[in-house]
Each structure stands twice: as C-alpha cells, then as structure tokens.
Amino acid sequence: MLIGPYVNGAAVILGGIVGAMVGGKLPERVKTALPMTFGLCSVGLGINLVIKVKFMPAVVLAMIIGAVIGELCYLEKGIGKAAGSTRGLVNRYLPAVEGISHEAFTEKFVAILVLFCASGTGIFGAMQEGMTGDPSILYIKTVLDLFTAAIFATMLGYSVATVGIALVIIQVALAMLAGYILPLTTSDMMADFSCAGGLLMIATGLRICNIKLFPVANMLPGLFLVMPFSWLWYALVVS
C-alpha cells in the first residue's frame, strides 16, 4: 500500500493553508528574505544532484531537445493559464492575496509546481516506494515541502495548497508504473536522471531569486528524454 505520496501531498496542502493564514501577519522583509533563502537552497541541492552525473553529453542533449519540444508545445504558457484559473477558483471561496500581479503570481506558481512535482527527489522517491515499498525518501521530501509550501503561501495564498493535489496524482502514477520502469533502468541512467533534475532545480532556484527567469516548465520534457539518451550514449559511444 502506498503511503509516501499521500503524506507528501498532505504536507504541501497543510503548509499551503497555514502559510496563507499567517501570511498577512509576517513582516514584508521576512516574506522577501525567505523565498530568496529557499531559492539559494534549491540551487545548492541542484548542484549536489548534478555532480552525480555519469554521461554529461547525454544529459545536455536530452535537455536541449526537451527544451525545444517544450517551447514548441508552449508548456509554460499552458501551465500559466492553469495557474491563473486555479487562482481565480480559489479566490472565489477563500480570501485573496493582495499586492501580487498576475504575471508575478504565474511566475512563482510555475516555479513551485516544478519544484514540488518534478523534482528528481520526488520522482525517484515515488518510483522507489512503488518498487520496494520503502517511502523513506518521500518522508524526507515531506519535511522540506511542508515548510516550503508555507513560505510560498505567505505570498501566493491558498492556491499553493492545490499543488498538493497534482503532486499526489503524479507520484501515485509514478509509483504504480515503477514496476515496469525501474527494471529497465541502470545506476548510470538514474545518475543522469538526477543530474537533469538538478539542472531544473538550479534553474528554479535562480528564477525564485529573480536572477534569471528560466522557462523551467518548457524544460520538463528533458526529464523524460534523459534516461533513453543515457542508455543510447552508453550503448553507442561508451561500449
């Protein structure tokens, strides 16, 4: 029986609700400092994942082609529309957050959606539980996500809690598919997958800190390409 995805999703929902409730009571300087601190932590974690890479050329090729696919499909634009709809729906029934433009809201919402739902830690953790029944990695992610959701909810309001629903759906699907996916993977493929996830986390962190607005959502297809590319690189170039 799966446990990790539901615990992780519940943490995001709880953190989003609590953060939205206390957001108005926090000084503005705290609201500014906390996201930048987390952005820095995201960059650090991303670097830690990137250094595990086995075949960097395969990762680079996968990320480039993935970014081209994402740009052609307007992934970020589609997620942005969904984010706007989510904000409107939530604001109908719960207090709205004032002082943040639609563009700024969409920008940060896309960043946290990728951070929560498309991180290498979450994807690998869900796959591991589906294959072995061990939810320990997702438990670690749960603790981090609880505080992260609360931090962002102070700015974006109750909409952050809705990310928990998407997170549960994605992780449950990955865990159910793990029995088919993991037997086909190797340690080198997982290392390259972690590298790709790390690159996305670095881009997300830089975006959260307003250093460089990477189109993170448009880079997501690279995550699905990196394992096949890693295998092909080993089969055609290395061996």
C-alpha distance (Angstrom), angle and dihedral (degrees) to the residues before:
residue distance angle dihedral
M1 . . .
L2 3.81 . .
I3 3.80 116.3 .
G4 3.81 108.7 154.8
P5 3.83 99.6 68.8
Y6 3.81 92.3 51.2
V7 3.81 93.5 46.8
N8 3.81 90.7 47.4
G9 3.80 92.5 47.9
A10 3.81 92.1 47.1
A11 3.82 89.9 52.4
V12 3.81 91.6 54.2
I13 3.81 91.7 47.6
L14 3.82 92.5 47.2
G15 3.80 93.1 45.3
G16 3.81 90.7 48.1
I17 3.79 92.8 51.4
V18 3.81 95.4 45.3
G19 3.79 93.1 45.0
A20 3.80 91.9 49.9
M21 3.82 91.2 49.3
V22 3.81 95.3 52.0
G23 3.81 97.6 32.1
G24 3.78 94.7 96.8
K25 3.79 91.0 54.6
L26 3.80 96.1 55.7
P27 3.82 120.0 93.9
E28 3.79 114.4 -109.0
R29 3.80 91.7 -118.6
V30 3.82 89.6 59.0
K31 3.81 91.8 50.4
T32 3.80 88.6 52.4
A33 3.79 97.2 44.6
L34 3.81 99.0 46.4
P35 3.84 98.6 58.2
M36 3.81 90.8 46.5
T37 3.81 89.5 50.9
F38 3.77 91.0 50.8
G39 3.79 91.0 46.1
L40 3.79 88.0 55.8
C41 3.82 90.6 49.3
S42 3.81 89.7 49.9
V43 3.80 90.0 54.3
G44 3.80 90.7 48.8
L45 3.80 93.3 49.7
G46 3.79 89.9 46.2
I47 3.81 91.3 53.9
N48 3.79 89.4 50.1
L49 3.82 89.4 55.3
V50 3.81 95.4 43.5
I51 3.80 94.1 57.3
K52 3.81 89.5 62.1
V53 3.81 90.4 68.9
K54 3.79 119.9 131.6
F55 3.81 104.3 -176.5
M56 3.80 108.8 22.8
P57 3.84 95.5 177.7
A58 3.81 89.3 59.0
V59 3.82 90.9 49.6
V60 3.81 92.5 48.3
L61 3.80 92.1 49.2
A62 3.81 92.1 47.8
M63 3.81 92.6 49.0
I64 3.81 93.1 47.9
I65 3.80 94.6 49.0
G66 3.80 90.2 41.6
A67 3.79 91.0 53.0
V68 3.83 90.7 50.2
I69 3.82 90.1 51.7
G70 3.80 91.4 47.3
E71 3.80 92.4 49.6
L72 3.81 92.6 48.4
C73 3.82 90.8 49.3
Y74 3.84 93.5 45.2
L75 3.81 90.5 -131.4
E76 3.79 95.4 165.6
K77 3.79 91.9 48.1
G78 3.81 90.1 52.2
I79 3.79 92.7 48.3
G80 3.79 89.0 47.1
K81 3.80 90.7 55.9
A82 3.79 90.0 48.7
A83 3.80 89.5 49.8
G84 3.80 91.0 52.4
S85 3.79 91.0 49.5
T86 3.79 90.7 48.9
R87 3.78 91.1 51.4
G88 3.79 91.9 50.3
L89 3.80 93.2 48.0
V90 3.81 93.9 47.9
N91 3.81 92.7 45.9
R92 3.80 90.2 57.2
Y93 3.77 92.2 66.0
L94 3.81 105.4 21.4
P95 3.82 133.9 44.7
A96 3.79 112.5 -77.5
V97 3.80 123.7 -127.2
E98 3.77 113.0 -116.9
G99 3.78 128.8 -151.7
I100 3.81 100.3 39.8
S101 3.80 123.3 102.6
H102 3.79 124.0 -134.0
E103 3.81 90.6 -110.9
A104 3.81 93.4 51.4
F105 3.79 91.2 45.1
T106 3.80 92.7 50.8
E107 3.79 92.0 46.1
K108 3.80 94.1 53.6
F109 3.81 94.6 38.3
V110 3.81 91.7 55.6
A111 3.80 89.8 48.2
I112 3.81 94.1 53.2
L113 3.81 91.9 42.2
V114 3.80 89.0 58.8
L115 3.79 91.8 40.7
F116 3.80 94.5 53.5
C117 3.80 102.4 32.4
A118 3.81 105.6 30.1
S119 3.79 104.6 37.8
G120 3.78 117.5 127.0
T121 3.80 89.4 -126.2
G122 3.80 93.6 56.7
I123 3.79 95.7 43.1
F124 3.79 94.3 46.2
G125 3.81 91.6 42.6
A126 3.80 91.8 53.5
M127 3.80 91.6 46.9
Q128 3.79 91.3 48.4
E129 3.81 93.2 51.9
G130 3.78 91.4 47.4
M131 3.79 90.3 52.9
T132 3.81 103.1 36.5
G133 3.80 105.7 15.3
D134 3.82 90.6 -120.7
P135 3.85 111.8 132.6
S136 3.82 95.7 177.5
I137 3.82 95.9 113.3
L138 3.81 91.5 51.2
Y139 3.80 89.7 48.6
I140 3.81 89.5 57.9
K141 3.80 90.6 47.6
T142 3.82 89.0 48.8
V143 3.81 92.7 61.7
L144 3.80 92.0 49.5
D145 3.81 93.8 44.7
L146 3.81 93.2 50.7
F147 3.79 92.5 62.8
T148 3.79 94.6 35.2
A149 3.82 92.1 54.7
A150 3.80 90.4 48.8
I151 3.80 91.3 51.3
F152 3.79 94.5 51.6
A153 3.80 93.5 41.4
T154 3.80 89.1 63.1
M155 3.82 85.5 67.8
L156 3.81 104.6 27.8
G157 3.79 100.6 33.4
Y158 3.79 128.4 -147.7
S159 3.82 92.4 -19.8
V160 3.81 88.3 83.7
A161 3.81 89.5 67.4
T162 3.82 90.4 62.5
V163 3.82 89.1 65.3
G164 3.81 87.3 69.8
I165 3.81 90.0 65.9
A166 3.80 92.9 53.3
L167 3.80 89.6 45.5
V168 3.82 92.8 55.2
I169 3.81 92.6 48.4
I170 3.82 93.1 50.0
Q171 3.80 95.9 44.4
V172 3.81 94.4 46.0
A173 3.80 90.3 50.2
L174 3.81 91.4 49.4
A175 3.80 92.4 47.4
M176 3.80 91.4 51.1
L177 3.80 90.9 49.1
A178 3.80 93.2 45.1
G179 3.76 92.7 90.2
Y180 3.80 88.3 63.0
I181 3.82 98.6 36.8
L182 3.81 107.5 43.0
P183 3.83 97.1 54.8
L184 3.81 87.0 59.1
T185 3.81 94.5 52.4
T186 3.79 132.0 84.7
S187 3.79 131.5 -154.8
D188 3.82 89.1 -104.2
M189 3.80 91.3 53.5
M190 3.82 91.3 49.7
A191 3.82 90.4 48.7
D192 3.80 91.0 53.1
F193 3.80 90.3 45.4
S194 3.82 89.1 53.9
C195 3.80 89.0 50.3
A196 3.80 91.5 53.7
G197 3.79 90.4 48.6
G198 3.79 89.1 48.9
L199 3.80 91.8 53.4
L200 3.80 89.2 52.7
M201 3.80 90.9 49.3
I202 3.82 90.8 51.0
A203 3.81 90.0 50.1
T204 3.80 90.0 47.3
G205 3.80 92.2 49.8
L206 3.80 92.5 50.0
R207 3.79 89.0 48.5
I208 3.80 93.4 50.1
C209 3.81 89.3 51.3
N210 3.83 90.1 49.3
I211 3.79 90.4 -122.7
K212 3.80 96.0 122.2
L213 3.81 125.6 -3.1
F214 3.80 99.7 -137.7
P215 3.85 114.9 -173.4
V216 3.81 89.5 -119.3
A217 3.80 96.8 171.8
N218 3.81 91.2 53.8
M219 3.81 88.7 55.7
L220 3.82 94.2 57.6
P221 3.83 96.9 93.3
G222 3.79 86.8 68.3
L223 3.80 88.8 70.9
F224 3.79 90.4 62.1
L225 3.81 93.5 45.8
V226 3.80 100.4 46.0
M227 3.82 98.3 77.4
P228 3.82 95.7 50.2
F229 3.81 89.8 44.1
S230 3.80 90.7 49.5
W231 3.80 90.7 52.1
L232 3.81 92.2 47.1
W233 3.80 91.4 48.7
Y234 3.78 91.1 53.6
A235 3.81 93.4 44.1
L236 3.81 97.8 44.9
V237 3.80 105.0 28.9
V238 3.81 111.3 21.2
S239 3.79 104.1 35.9
